[in-house]
Amino acid sequence: MSSTTHEQPVMPESFIERAESHMAHFATRWLQPNIVVITAHGEIDAANAHELVDYALRHGDRVHRLVLDMSGVDFFGTSGFSALHTLNVRCAGEAITWASVPSAAVTRLLRICDPDSTLPFYSGVDTALSAVQGEPPRLLQLVPQTR
């Protein structure tokens, strides 16, 4: 059975924006009026790295806390690292606390370009959200404290 109408996939209400750029897809999910999770999928390279920054900060006047979820990025070129540096500088200038979640491709490049781990990367979205909200990370207590 074929249909002439194309139905859009049903997205959770929290996904309010989606955009596509050369080999990448971006989505915005608002958790609170000033906390946003930006998700990137696909390839980040010289053709679209600047668009990642522009997309992430398109609501910079409303955002106080931003998490950039790049766990779905399959390719991450050096221009992507430059874009993250630009994002870091712009977030600092706009008083936006931000954190990111890397994919394996992003992590490979960060080992080379950011060996001192100066950019705010975390192992998952929940950990990154805790970091931007100022919540202390939950640490495992391996050795019991003695008094």
N, C-alpha and C positions, 0 to 999 in steps of 0.2 A: 504494500500500500504506500503510495507516495503522496506527498503533500506539497502544495505550492507555497505554503507559508513556512518561514523559518522561525522556530521558537527559540528565544534566548534561554540559556541555562538559568535555573533559579539560583540566585546567589543569596547568601545570608544578608540580612539587612545591614550588617556592619560593613560589608563591602560596598562602598558607595561610588567608587571610581575605578575604572580600568583603562589602561592605555597600552598601545602597542607601538614599539619602535623597532627599527631594524634588528631583527632576530631576538628581541626581548619583549617581555610582557611585564607590566607593572600593575599593581593593585593597591588601593588604599583601604585600610580598615580602621575606623575610628572606635576607640575603646571608651573614651570620655571626650568631652568637648575640646580638650587640649592635649590628648594623648593619641598618637597615631602609629599604626604599624604599616610600613610600606613593604610590599613583597615584590621581589624581582625574580623572574624566571628567564632562562634562555642564555643568551650570550651578551656579555658586556665588552665592547671593544671601542675602537676609535670612532666608529660610526654612530654610537649611541651613548657613550659614557656621560657626555654633558647632559643628555636628556634624563639620565637617571637622577642627577643632582637637581635639575629643574623640576622633575616630577616630585621628588622627595620633599622639596621646599616650596611647592606651589601654594601651600597654605601656611607659609611661615609666619604670617601675622597672627594666626590662631593657635599654632602648635607650640607647646612648651616642652614636650617630651616626645621623642621620635625613636622608633625601633625600625631598622632597615634589615629585613629578613632576606638574605641572599642565599639561603640554603638550597634554592632551586636554580642557581646559576651554574650552567654547564661549562662555560668558557669565560675566563676573566683575563683580559689583556692588561698591559701596563697602563694604558689610558684609563682603565677602570680604577687602578690605584690612584692615579692623579685626580680622578673624580672624587674618590673617597677623601683625599686630602682637602680638596675644595669644599666638600660637604662639611668636613670638620671645621674648617676656617669660617665658613658661613654660619654654621650652627653656633659657634662661639660668638660671632658678631651679633647674632640675633637672639642670644641667650636661650638657645634650645639645647636641652640635654639630650644626647643621642647615644645609641648603642647599635651594634649590628651583629648578625648571625651569619658566619661565612659558610660556604659550601666547600667541598674538597678543592675545587678549582681556585676559589678565592684564597683559601688557606695556603695553597702551594705558592701563590704569588706573594702573599704577605710574609712568608718565611724569608723571601729574598728582599722585598722592598720595605718591610717593617719588622726587622729582626728583633727590635727592642719592644715590640708590641705597644706602640704609642697610641694606636687607634683603638677605640673601645669595642672589642669583639668578645662575644660570649658564646657558650656552647648551645644555647637554645633560646627561643623567643621568651619563655618564662623567665629565664635568668637575665636576659637583656632588659625585660620590662621591670624586674626587681631593681636592676642597676639604675635605670633612668628615674625610677620613682623613689630612689633613695633608701630602699629597703636593704638591710644588710643581707648578704648571701647566706643561705643556710649551709653551714659547714658540718661535716661529720666529725664527731668527737671520737678520735681513735684511741686516745689514752684517757681514762677517767681522771678527773681532777681530784687531787687530794688536798685536804685542808690542814 
